[in-house]
Amino acid sequence: MSARTGYVQVYTGDGKGKTTAAFGLAGRAAGRGLRVLVLQFMKADPAWGEIVSARRLGIAVEQVGLDHWVHKGKVSAADLQAAAAGFARARELVTSGDYDLVVLDELVTALFFELVPLDDVLALLAARPAHAELVLTGRRAPAEIVAAADLVTEMRPVKHYFDAGVKAREGIEF
């Protein structure tokens, strides 16, 4: 494989589709023979459709969240411990050079909930190998992450059937 340059991509915003876009990119990369890994923060259900599909494509997926919602300002010691262990794993995977594409799903959300220090994430962006594409997802990307990224896409809700009371649907939302 020829030398390639990797970039930092961020998918953020309040609209639907951040994780879906990241998994789509992971599928495309795997289809082209790139070495891909997805690490999900704040998620703990291995039965979600995107994980099942990714594993069928040979994409490694790891989840480092706990099985409950986190609330701003009410972060537990267990939440902080899980996030710290998850971020240590992210650092290990990204800096290993073993992957061409690493998706850190919901890492931006973990920043918002103050589960992971911003300076640590910025240091990780700077430490990634030059060939590695790094994708971060989650709502409310801080300005420092936006500035450090090479590509930022904001998902903005215009209209959503959830507002009409439609619940999350298997195979579509999870």
N, CA, C and O atoms as a DFTB+ gen file, in Angstrom:
696 C
 N C O
     1  1       0.855      -1.184       0.000
     2  2       0.000       0.000       0.000
     3  2       0.898       1.242       0.000
     4  3       1.890       1.295       0.727
     5  1       0.558       2.205      -0.789
     6  2       1.363       3.420      -0.870
     7  2       1.166       4.273       0.387
     8  3       0.188       4.118       1.119
     9  1       2.113       5.165       0.611
    10  2       2.013       6.065       1.757
    11  2       0.799       6.959       1.572
    12  3       0.509       7.422       0.469
    13  1       0.114       7.186       2.644
    14  2      -1.073       8.026       2.577
    15  2      -1.075       8.962       3.760
    16  3      -0.444       8.690       4.781
    17  1      -1.774      10.049       3.626
    18  2      -1.922      11.004       4.712
    19  2      -3.291      10.818       5.331
    20  3      -4.296      10.774       4.622
    21  1      -3.338      10.710       6.645
    22  2      -4.606      10.630       7.363
    23  2      -4.994      12.001       7.884
    24  3      -4.148      12.873       8.083
    25  1      -6.273      12.174       8.099
    26  2      -6.800      13.438       8.602
    27  2      -7.671      13.190       9.818
    28  3      -8.035      12.054      10.122
    29  1      -7.999      14.271      10.506
    30  2      -8.919      14.213      11.641
    31  2     -10.260      14.744      11.177
    32  3     -10.377      15.872      10.698
    33  1     -11.274      13.896      11.332
    34  2     -12.643      14.262      10.970
    35  2     -13.491      14.309      12.241
    36  3     -13.300      13.513      13.160
    37  1     -14.428      15.252      12.274
    38  2     -15.357      15.372      13.395
    39  2     -16.761      15.451      12.833
    40  3     -17.051      16.269      11.960
    41  1     -17.628      14.594      13.343
    42  2     -19.062      14.634      13.016
    43  2     -19.777      15.048      14.290
    44  3     -19.769      14.313      15.277
    45  1     -20.391      16.214      14.273
    46  2     -20.990      16.781      15.478
    47  2     -22.357      17.359      15.154
    48  3     -22.833      17.234      14.026
    49  1     -22.985      17.986      16.125
    50  2     -24.281      18.615      15.934
    51  2     -25.404      17.851      16.613
    52  3     -25.215      16.741      17.112
    53  1     -26.573      18.467      16.622
    54  2     -27.734      17.885      17.300
    55  2     -28.588      17.011      16.395
    56  3     -29.571      16.428      16.850
    57  1     -28.228      16.912      15.122
    58  2     -29.005      16.104      14.191
    59  2     -28.611      14.637      14.219
    60  3     -27.563      14.263      14.747
    61  1     -29.464      13.828      13.645
    62  2     -29.256      12.385      13.540
    63  2     -28.190      12.098      12.480
    64  3     -28.111      12.794      11.468
    65  1     -27.374      11.074      12.716
    66  2     -26.505      10.606      11.658
    67  2     -25.016      10.617      11.916
    68  3     -24.252      10.220      11.036
    69  1     -24.565      11.052      13.080
    70  2     -23.130      11.130      13.344
    71  2     -22.490       9.745      13.379
    72  3     -21.512       9.486      12.679
    73  1     -23.046       8.870      14.191
    74  2     -22.519       7.508      14.277
    75  2     -22.731       6.771      12.963
    76  3     -21.859       6.024      12.517
    77  1     -23.879       6.979      12.347
    78  2     -24.172       6.331      11.072
    79  2     -23.145       6.728      10.012
    80  3     -22.668       5.875       9.263
    81  1     -22.804       8.010       9.943
    82  2     -21.794       8.473       8.980
    83  2     -20.436       7.841       9.275
    84  3     -19.731       7.424       8.356
    85  1     -20.072       7.769      10.547
    86  2     -18.779       7.195      10.917
    87  2     -18.714       5.709      10.562
    88  3     -17.696       5.233      10.059
    89  1     -19.799       4.981      10.823
    90  2     -19.815       3.562      10.466
    91  2     -19.844       3.377       8.954
    92  3     -19.278       2.409       8.445
    93  1     -20.483       4.275       8.233
    94  2     -20.446       4.218       6.772
    95  2     -19.037       4.380       6.249
    96  3     -18.616       3.653       5.349
    97  1     -18.305       5.330       6.806
    98  2     -16.905       5.531       6.420
    99  2     -16.071       4.304       6.777
   100  3     -15.208       3.886       6.005
   101  1     -16.332       3.729       7.952
   102  2     -15.607       2.516       8.365
   103  2     -15.854       1.382       7.377
   104  3     -14.927       0.654       7.019
   105  1     -17.101       1.230       6.937
   106  2     -17.419       0.195       5.952
   107  2     -16.727       0.438       4.627
   108  3     -16.215      -0.497       4.011
   109  1     -16.708       1.670       4.188
   110  2     -16.021       2.018       2.938
   111  2     -14.531       1.700       3.047
   112  3     -13.947       1.108       2.139
   113  1     -13.920       2.099       4.165
   114  2     -12.488       1.871       4.353
   115  2     -12.174       0.371       4.394
   116  3     -11.205      -0.082       3.784
   117  1     -12.991      -0.387       5.110
   118  2     -12.783      -1.838       5.180
   119  2     -12.924      -2.464       3.801
   120  3     -12.188      -3.386       3.450
   121  1     -13.873      -1.958       3.022
   122  2     -14.074      -2.459       1.666
   123  2     -12.875      -2.226       0.767
   124  3     -12.691      -2.940      -0.219
   125  1     -12.060      -1.238       1.092
   126  2     -10.841      -0.934       0.330
   127  2      -9.594      -1.535       0.969
   128  3      -8.471      -1.227       0.568
   129  1      -9.794      -2.383       1.952
   130  2      -8.661      -3.084       2.549
   131  2      -7.934      -2.335       3.645
   132  3      -6.868      -2.773       4.077
   133  1      -8.479      -1.216       4.110
   134  2      -7.834      -0.492       5.202
   135  2      -8.111      -1.199       6.524
   136  3      -9.130      -1.869       6.691
   137  1      -7.193      -1.034       7.441
   138  2      -7.345      -1.612       8.783
   139  2      -8.152      -0.637       9.622
   140  3      -7.740       0.504       9.833
   141  1      -9.325      -1.101      10.108
   142  2     -10.308      -0.217      10.738
   143  2     -10.660      -0.712      12.135
   144  3     -10.780      -1.914      12.374
   145  1     -10.820       0.222      13.035
   146  2     -11.308      -0.087      14.381
   147  2     -12.253       1.011      14.823
   148  3     -12.014       2.190      14.560
   149  1     -13.337       0.620      15.500
   150  2     -14.277       1.575      16.089
   151  2     -14.266       1.361      17.596
   152  3     -14.422       0.236      18.072
   153  1     -14.084       2.437      18.338
   154  2     -14.151       2.411      19.796
   155  2     -15.290       3.337      20.194
   156  3     -15.273       4.526      19.875
   157  1     -16.277       2.791      20.891
   158  2     -17.449       3.568      21.271
   159  2     -17.402       3.943      22.747
   160  3     -17.327       3.077      23.618
   161  1     -17.447       5.241      23.013
   162  2     -17.574       5.750      24.372
   163  2     -19.050       5.853      24.711
   164  3     -19.879       6.082      23.830
   165  1     -19.380       5.686      25.980
   166  2     -20.734       5.918      26.500
   167  2     -21.782       4.985      25.883
   168  3     -22.974       5.290      25.922
   169  1     -21.361       3.878      25.325
   170  2     -22.287       2.898      24.756
   171  2     -21.870       1.516      25.237
   172  3     -20.683       1.224      25.378
   173  1     -22.876       0.662      25.487
   174  2     -22.551      -0.647      26.054
   175  2     -23.450      -1.765      25.538
   176  3     -23.560      -2.803      26.191
   177  1     -24.090      -1.589      24.399
   178  2     -24.976      -2.625      23.874
   179  2     -24.398      -3.195      22.579
   180  3     -24.474      -2.550      21.533
   181  1     -23.820      -4.400      22.639
   182  2     -23.193      -4.982      21.450
   183  2     -24.186      -5.494      20.413
   184  3     -23.776      -5.971      19.356
   185  1     -25.480      -5.403      20.695
   186  2     -26.484      -5.919      19.761
   187  2     -27.006      -4.850      18.803
   188  3     -27.855      -5.154      17.964
   189  1     -26.522      -3.598      18.901
   190  2     -26.997      -2.559      17.995
   191  2     -26.612      -2.913      16.567
   192  3     -25.557      -3.501      16.327
   193  1     -27.456      -2.558      15.637
   194  2     -27.290      -2.948      14.248
   195  2     -25.966      -2.556      13.629
   196  3     -25.388      -3.342      12.878
   197  1     -25.467      -1.367      13.920
   198  2     -24.209      -0.937      13.310
   199  2     -23.040      -1.796      13.782
   200  3     -22.091      -2.016      13.029
   201  1     -23.100      -2.275      15.006
   202  2     -22.024      -3.115      15.526
   203  2     -22.077      -4.493      14.888
   204  3     -21.052      -5.033      14.473
   205  1     -23.276      -5.058      14.811
   206  2     -23.452      -6.366      14.174
   207  2     -22.967      -6.311      12.724
   208  3     -22.236      -7.196      12.279
   209  1     -23.371      -5.278      11.993
   210  2     -22.952      -5.124      10.592
   211  2     -21.444      -4.960      10.472
   212  3     -20.807      -5.606       9.640
   213  1     -20.878      -4.098      11.303
   214  2     -19.435      -3.848      11.237
   215  2     -18.655      -5.139      11.475
   216  3     -17.689      -5.426      10.769
   217  1     -19.067      -5.896      12.447
   218  2     -18.347      -7.149      12.734
   219  2     -18.474      -8.131      11.577
   220  3     -17.539      -8.883      11.302
   221  1     -19.612      -8.134      10.899
   222  2     -19.768      -8.997       9.720
   223  2     -18.810      -8.587       8.606
   224  3     -18.407      -9.417       7.791
   225  1     -18.445      -7.304       8.574
   226  2     -17.498      -6.803       7.579
   227  2     -16.048      -6.948       8.040
   228  3     -15.126      -6.563       7.321
   229  1     -15.849      -7.492       9.217
   230  2     -14.499      -7.661       9.734
   231  2     -13.939      -6.436      10.431
   232  3     -12.730      -6.335      10.638
   233  1     -14.809      -5.506      10.792
   234  2     -14.387      -4.291      11.488
   235  2     -14.454      -4.545      12.989
   236  3     -15.500      -4.923      13.516
   237  1     -13.341      -4.337      13.666
   238  2     -13.314      -4.499      15.114
   239  2     -14.081      -3.353      15.767
   240  3     -13.899      -2.190      15.409
   241  1     -14.939      -3.692      16.726
   242  2     -15.688      -2.691      17.478
   243  2     -15.525      -3.000      18.960
   244  3     -15.745      -4.128      19.401
   245  1     -15.139      -1.993      19.713
   246  2     -15.033      -2.119      21.170
   247  2     -15.908      -1.037      21.797
   248  3     -15.974       0.089      21.304
   249  1     -16.576      -1.396      22.885
   250  2     -17.381      -0.434      23.632
   251  2     -16.758      -0.239      25.005
   252  3     -16.391      -1.206      25.674
   253  1     -16.643       1.002      25.416
   254  2     -16.012       1.307      26.698
   255  2     -16.937       2.109      27.609
   256  3     -16.477       2.782      28.531
   257  1     -18.233       2.034      27.348
   258  2     -19.190       2.741      28.185
   259  2     -19.848       1.818      29.183
   260  3     -19.634       0.606      29.168
   261  1     -20.638       2.396      30.037
   262  2     -21.442       1.645      30.992
   263  2     -22.882       1.614      30.495
   264  3     -23.238       2.359      29.583
   265  1     -23.695       0.774      31.075
   266  2     -25.050       0.564      30.552
   267  2     -26.092       1.476      31.198
   268  3     -27.177       1.029      31.570
   269  1     -25.753       2.749      31.326
   270  2     -26.724       3.722      31.843
   271  2     -26.429       5.103      31.249
   272  3     -25.339       5.364      30.740
   273  1     -27.438       5.977      31.331
   274  2     -27.273       7.345      30.857
   275  2     -26.392       8.116      31.820
   276  3     -26.428       7.887      33.029
   277  1     -25.610       9.021      31.284
   278  2     -24.800       9.931      32.083
   279  2     -25.485      11.286      32.038
   280  3     -25.961      11.716      30.988
   281  1     -25.532      11.956      33.182
   282  2     -26.168      13.271      33.246
   283  2     -25.121      14.329      33.598
   284  3     -24.304      14.140      34.500
   285  1     -25.162      15.430      32.878
   286  2     -24.213      16.530      33.082
   287  2     -24.236      16.963      34.543
   288  3     -25.301      17.221      35.105
   289  1     -23.067      17.039      35.148
   290  2     -22.958      17.464      36.538
   291  2     -23.220      16.368      37.546
   292  3     -23.091      16.595      38.749
   293  1     -23.587      15.182      37.085
   294  2     -23.875      14.060      37.991
   295  2     -23.099      12.825      37.571
   296  3     -23.625      11.712      37.588
   297  1     -21.859      13.024      37.198
   298  2     -21.009      11.939      36.739
   299  2     -20.512      11.153      37.952
   300  3     -20.018      11.736      38.917
   301  1     -20.644       9.851      37.896
   302  2     -20.212       9.002      39.010
   303  2     -18.739       8.637      38.867
   304  3     -18.137       8.803      37.806
   305  1     -18.179       8.139      39.961
   306  2     -16.796       7.665      39.931
   307  2     -16.651       6.528      38.933
   308  3     -15.631       6.423      38.252
   309  1     -17.667       5.674      38.842
   310  2     -17.623       4.560      37.882
   311  2     -17.617       5.084      36.444
   312  3     -16.923       4.536      35.588
   313  1     -18.382       6.136      36.178
   314  2     -18.385       6.739      34.840
   315  2     -17.002       7.279      34.496
   316  3     -16.503       7.060      33.392
   317  1     -16.392       7.977      35.430
   318  2     -15.054       8.538      35.206
   319  2     -14.025       7.437      35.010
   320  3     -13.143       7.553      34.160
   321  1     -14.132       6.381      35.784
   322  2     -13.189       5.268      35.665
   323  2     -13.329       4.580      34.311
   324  3     -12.327       4.270      33.668
   325  1     -14.566       4.338      33.874
   326  2     -14.792       3.700      32.568
   327  2     -14.267       4.583      31.443
   328  3     -13.652       4.086      30.500
   329  1     -14.505       5.890      31.535
   330  2     -14.038       6.813      30.498
   331  2     -12.514       6.882      30.473
   332  3     -11.911       6.923      29.401
   333  1     -11.892       6.896      31.644
   334  2     -10.425       6.944      31.708
   335  2      -9.822       5.684      31.103
   336  3      -8.855       5.756      30.345
   337  1     -10.390       4.531      31.437
   338  2      -9.903       3.270      30.863
   339  2     -10.139       3.257      29.356
   340  3      -9.285       2.803      28.594
   341  1     -11.295       3.754      28.929
   342  2     -11.608       3.822      27.499
   343  2     -10.660       4.743      26.764
   344  3     -10.208       4.427      25.663
   345  1     -10.353       5.889      27.369
   346  2      -9.448       6.817      26.699
   347  2      -8.028       6.259      26.645
   348  3      -7.318       6.466      25.661
   349  1      -7.612       5.557      27.689
   350  2      -6.298       4.908      27.660
   351  2      -6.254       3.888      26.519
   352  3      -5.244       3.762      25.827
   353  1      -7.355       3.164      26.334
   354  2      -7.432       2.206      25.239
   355  2      -7.393       2.939      23.900
   356  3      -6.717       2.490      22.974
   357  1      -8.100       4.047      23.786
   358  2      -8.089       4.844      22.551
   359  2      -6.677       5.310      22.233
   360  3      -6.229       5.219      21.089
   361  1      -5.985       5.801      23.233
   362  2      -4.603       6.281      23.028
   363  2      -3.720       5.133      22.528
   364  3      -2.933       5.299      21.596
   365  1      -3.866       3.981      23.157
   366  2      -3.088       2.803      22.759
   367  2      -3.368       2.420      21.298
   368  3      -2.440       2.161      20.531
   369  1      -4.631       2.388      20.927
   370  2      -5.011       1.969      19.578
   371  2      -4.600       2.981      18.517
   372  3      -4.068       2.608      17.472
   373  1      -4.845       4.253      18.781
   374  2      -4.540       5.292      17.803
   375  2      -3.038       5.398      17.583
   376  3      -2.589       5.468      16.439
   377  1      -2.265       5.411      18.641
   378  2      -0.828       5.631      18.513
   379  2      -0.057       4.369      18.116
   380  3       1.128       4.448      17.795
   381  1      -0.714       3.214      18.134
   382  2      -0.035       1.957      17.778
   383  2       0.435       1.938      16.332
   384  3       1.416       1.270      16.005
   385  1      -0.258       2.666      15.466
   386  2       0.058       2.615      14.042
   387  2      -0.524       1.388      13.353
   388  3      -0.299       1.181      12.160
   389  1      -1.271       0.572      14.095
   390  2      -1.837      -0.666      13.548
   391  2      -3.091      -0.446      12.710
   392  3      -3.547      -1.360      12.024
   393  1      -3.650       0.760      12.762
   394  2      -4.918       1.014      12.077
   395  2      -4.780       2.185      11.117
   396  3      -4.064       3.153      11.376
   397  1      -5.485       2.067      10.004
   398  2      -5.540       3.151       9.022
   399  2      -6.667       4.116       9.338
   400  3      -6.597       5.298       9.004
   401  1      -7.714       3.602       9.989
   402  2      -8.875       4.413      10.370
   403  2      -9.314       3.990      11.758
   404  3      -9.576       2.813      12.010
   405  1      -9.391       4.959      12.655
   406  2      -9.927       4.716      13.993
   407  2     -11.084       5.685      14.201
   408  3     -10.934       6.898      14.059
   409  1     -12.238       5.122      14.539
   410  2     -13.412       5.926      14.871
   411  2     -13.550       5.937      16.387
   412  3     -13.627       4.880      17.012
   413  1     -13.581       7.106      16.969
   414  2     -13.813       7.273      18.401
   415  2     -15.222       7.842      18.555
   416  3     -15.425       9.045      18.714
   417  1     -16.180       6.923      18.501
   418  2     -17.593       7.275      18.512
   419  2     -17.995       7.794      19.890
   420  3     -17.713       7.159      20.906
   421  1     -18.644       8.934      19.917
   422  2     -19.139       9.611      21.123
   423  2     -18.030      10.161      22.025
   424  3     -18.293      10.516      23.174
   425  1     -16.807      10.234      21.524
   426  2     -15.758      10.862      22.328
   427  2     -16.069      12.340      22.551
   428  3     -15.795      12.873      23.626
   429  1     -16.633      13.002      21.557
   430  2     -16.983      14.417      21.715
   431  2     -18.057      14.571      22.794
   432  3     -18.027      15.530      23.566
   433  1     -18.993      13.642      22.851
   434  2     -20.016      13.674      23.896
   435  2     -19.376      13.444      25.262
   436  3     -19.756      14.087      26.241
   437  1     -18.411      12.535      25.334
   438  2     -17.700      12.297      26.589
   439  2     -16.978      13.567      27.055
   440  3     -16.870      13.817      28.255
   441  1     -16.488      14.362      26.107
   442  2     -15.901      15.657      26.464
   443  2     -16.938      16.575      27.089
   444  3     -16.681      17.205      28.115
   445  1     -18.114      16.650      26.470
   446  2     -19.178      17.518      26.975
   447  2     -19.564      17.154      28.407
   448  3     -19.804      18.037      29.231
   449  1     -19.624      15.867      28.702
   450  2     -20.001      15.410      30.038
   451  2     -18.820      15.412      31.012
   452  3     -18.945      14.962      32.151
   453  1     -17.679      15.920      30.557
   454  2     -16.471      16.054      31.371
   455  2     -15.981      14.707      31.884
   456  3     -15.489      14.594      33.007
   457  1     -16.124      13.690      31.042
   458  2     -15.617      12.364      31.367
   459  2     -14.154      12.212      30.952
   460  3     -13.415      11.403      31.512
   461  1     -13.754      13.003      29.965
   462  2     -12.401      12.947      29.420
   463  2     -11.886      14.390      29.324
   464  3     -12.613      15.266      28.857
   465  1     -10.654      14.649      29.754
   466  2     -10.104      16.007      29.667
   467  2      -9.832      16.438      28.222
   468  3      -9.285      15.668      27.432
   469  1     -10.211      17.647      27.891
   470  2     -10.000      18.200      26.556
   471  2      -8.519      18.165      26.167
   472  3      -8.191      17.798      25.039
   473  1      -7.628      18.536      27.075
   474  2      -6.200      18.556      26.748
   475  2      -5.692      17.171      26.356
   476  3      -4.806      17.053      25.509
   477  1      -6.244      16.126      26.965
   478  2      -5.840      14.763      26.616
   479  2      -6.265      14.414      25.196
   480  3      -5.527      13.757      24.462
   481  1      -7.458      14.856      24.815
   482  2      -7.938      14.579      23.457
   483  2      -7.103      15.349      22.435
   484  3      -6.725      14.800      21.399
   485  1      -6.821      16.596      22.720
   486  2      -5.987      17.388      21.805
   487  2      -4.591      16.769      21.667
   488  3      -4.027      16.752      20.573
   489  1      -4.039      16.266      22.765
   490  2      -2.731      15.603      22.705
   491  2      -2.808      14.332      21.858
   492  3      -1.866      14.017      21.130
   493  1      -3.911      13.606      21.945
   494  2      -4.075      12.409      21.131
   495  2      -4.148      12.758      19.648
   496  3      -3.555      12.068      18.819
   497  1      -4.867      13.817      19.311
   498  2      -4.937      14.241      17.903
   499  2      -3.539      14.553      17.379
   500  3      -3.201      14.202      16.248
   501  1      -2.747      15.199      18.189
   502  2      -1.391      15.565      17.777
   503  2      -0.468      14.356      17.700
   504  3       0.501      14.370      16.940
   505  1      -0.749      13.315      18.470
   506  2       0.133      12.147      18.543
   507  2      -0.204      11.053      17.531
   508  3       0.549      10.088      17.399
   509  1      -1.303      11.185      16.826
   510  2      -1.686      10.100      15.905
   511  2      -0.653       9.983      14.793
   512  3      -0.076      10.982      14.363
   513  1      -0.425       8.753      14.328
   514  2       0.502       8.556      13.207
   515  2      -0.001       9.298      11.957
   516  3      -1.208       9.442      11.763
   517  1       0.905       9.756      11.134
   518  2       0.554      10.574       9.965
   519  2      -0.361       9.850       8.984
   520  3      -1.133      10.501       8.280
   521  1      -0.295       8.526       8.919
   522  2      -1.135       7.778       7.972
   523  2      -2.548       7.526       8.505
   524  3      -3.439       7.161       7.738
   525  1      -2.759       7.716       9.800
   526  2      -4.016       7.310      10.430
   527  2      -5.105       8.363      10.290
   528  3      -4.914       9.526      10.644
   529  1      -6.244       7.938       9.771
   530  2      -7.441       8.772       9.735
   531  2      -8.118       8.591      11.084
   532  3      -8.262       7.466      11.565
   533  1      -8.528       9.681      11.690
   534  2      -9.158       9.633      13.005
   535  2     -10.490      10.344      12.925
   536  3     -10.558      11.497      12.498
   537  1     -11.557       9.661      13.335
   538  2     -12.900      10.229      13.295
   539  2     -13.448      10.302      14.712
   540  3     -13.457       9.306      15.435
   541  1     -13.904      11.481      15.104
   542  2     -14.548      11.695      16.398
   543  2     -15.995      12.054      16.155
   544  3     -16.296      12.847      15.263
   545  1     -16.908      11.474      16.946
   546  2     -18.309      11.833      16.817
   547  2     -18.850      12.307      18.155
   548  3     -18.277      12.036      19.210
   549  1     -19.954      13.014      18.088
   550  2     -20.672      13.440      19.290
   551  2     -21.142      14.867      19.195
   552  3     -20.591      15.686      18.460
   553  1     -22.168      15.140      19.954
   554  2     -22.750      16.483      19.996
   555  2     -21.817      17.464      20.696
   556  3     -21.009      17.087      21.544
   557  1     -21.949      18.717      20.323
   558  2     -21.307      19.843      21.005
   559  2     -19.779      19.809      20.974
   560  3     -19.134      19.921      22.016
   561  1     -19.212      19.657      19.809
   562  2     -17.748      19.689      19.697
   563  2     -17.234      21.046      20.152
   564  3     -17.693      22.079      19.666
   565  1     -16.282      21.053      21.085
   566  2     -15.731      22.338      21.531
   567  2     -14.898      22.990      20.432
   568  3     -14.395      22.316      19.533
   569  1     -14.763      24.292      20.518
   570  2     -14.042      25.066      19.502
   571  2     -12.620      24.554      19.300
   572  3     -12.107      24.577      18.182
   573  1     -11.985      24.094      20.364
   574  2     -10.604      23.615      20.260
   575  2     -10.515      22.354      19.398
   576  3      -9.546      22.169      18.661
   577  1     -11.519      21.495      19.493
   578  2     -11.550      20.278      18.671
   579  2     -11.829      20.654      17.221
   580  3     -11.199      20.124      16.305
   581  1     -12.762      21.558      17.015
   582  2     -13.065      22.032      15.660
   583  2     -11.813      22.619      15.024
   584  3     -11.518      22.337      13.863
   585  1     -11.075      23.429      15.772
   586  2      -9.864      24.054      15.241
   587  2      -8.787      23.021      14.918
   588  3      -8.049      23.188      13.947
   589  1      -8.685      21.964      15.709
   590  2      -7.649      20.953      15.504
   591  2      -7.987      19.969      14.385
   592  3      -7.097      19.290      13.873
   593  1      -9.255      19.882      14.004
   594  2      -9.694      18.923      12.989
   595  2      -9.406      19.435      11.585
   596  3      -9.235      20.633      11.360
   597  1      -9.358      18.494      10.650
   598  2      -9.184      18.847       9.239
   599  2     -10.519      18.929       8.518
   600  3     -10.639      19.625       7.509
   601  1     -11.522      18.225       9.026
   602  2     -12.860      18.199       8.434
   603  2     -13.862      18.164       9.573
   604  3     -13.740      17.340      10.480
   605  1     -14.840      19.037       9.539
   606  2     -15.890      19.042      10.551
   607  2     -17.227      19.116       9.827
   608  3     -17.466      20.009       9.014
   609  1     -18.089      18.162      10.141
   610  2     -19.440      18.161       9.606
   611  2     -20.409      18.297      10.766
   612  3     -20.340      17.546      11.739
   613  1     -21.312      19.260      10.657
   614  2     -22.323      19.454      11.697
   615  2     -23.663      18.938      11.192
   616  3     -24.185      19.406      10.180
   617  1     -24.207      17.969      11.914
   618  2     -25.533      17.451      11.606
   619  2     -26.544      18.370      12.306
   620  3     -26.524      18.521      13.528
   621  1     -27.411      18.968      11.520
   622  2     -28.380      19.927      12.060
   623  2     -29.785      19.397      11.838
   624  3     -30.154      19.082      10.707
   625  1     -30.581      19.293      12.907
   626  2     -31.940      18.798      12.716
   627  2     -32.824      19.845      12.034
   628  3     -32.867      21.004      12.445
   629  1     -33.507      19.424      11.013
   630  2     -34.480      20.279      10.343
   631  2     -35.890      19.779      10.670
   632  3     -36.788      20.561      10.983
   633  1     -36.057      18.466      10.589
   634  2     -37.334      17.840      10.899
   635  2     -37.038      16.402      11.309
   636  3     -36.196      15.743      10.699
   637  1     -37.722      15.917      12.334
   638  2     -37.472      14.558      12.803
   639  2     -38.781      13.942      13.288
   640  3     -39.551      14.588      13.999
   641  1     -39.027      12.709      12.909
   642  2     -40.250      12.020      13.317
   643  2     -40.287      11.731      14.809
   644  3     -41.359      11.433      15.336
   645  1     -39.169      11.806      15.508
   646  2     -39.196      11.663      16.967
   647  2     -40.096      12.737      17.571
   648  3     -40.781      12.495      18.565
   649  1     -40.091      13.937      16.959
   650  2     -40.902      15.045      17.469
   651  2     -42.391      14.744      17.391
   652  3     -43.187      15.373      18.088
   653  1     -42.776      13.790      16.552
   654  2     -44.178      13.374      16.434
   655  2     -44.464      12.147      17.298
   656  3     -45.542      11.559      17.213
   657  1     -43.484      11.761      18.138
   658  2     -43.691      10.654      19.060
   659  2     -43.212       9.295      18.579
   660  3     -43.429       8.293      19.260
   661  1     -42.565       9.239      17.419
   662  2     -42.060       7.963      16.914
   663  2     -40.865       7.541      17.766
   664  3     -39.940       8.324      17.983
   665  1     -40.890       6.312      18.240
   666  2     -39.802       5.768      19.055
   667  2     -38.678       5.256      18.146
   668  3     -38.884       5.012      16.957
   669  1     -37.492       5.102      18.728
   670  2     -36.355       4.557      18.002
   671  2     -36.720       3.178      17.446
   672  3     -37.292       2.342      18.145
   673  1     -36.374       2.960      16.167
   674  2     -36.755       1.730      15.481
   675  2     -35.546       0.854      15.229
   676  3     -34.499       1.328      14.788
   677  1     -35.700      -0.439      15.517
   678  2     -34.633      -1.394      15.297
   679  2     -34.287      -1.433      13.804
   680  3     -35.170      -1.489      12.948
   681  1     -33.005      -1.404      13.518
   682  2     -32.547      -1.434      12.132
   683  2     -32.460      -0.056      11.499
   684  3     -31.828       0.097      10.453
   685  1     -33.072       0.941      12.099
   686  2     -33.011       2.306      11.577
   687  2     -32.251       3.226      12.545
   688  3     -31.316       3.916      12.139
   689  1     -32.646       3.235      13.805
   690  2     -31.943       4.056      14.806
   691  2     -30.967       3.252      15.659
   692  3     -30.063       3.827      16.266
   693  1     -31.130       1.963      15.712
   694  2     -30.188       1.156      16.508
   695  2     -30.067      -0.234      15.925
   696  3     -29.324      -1.062      16.451
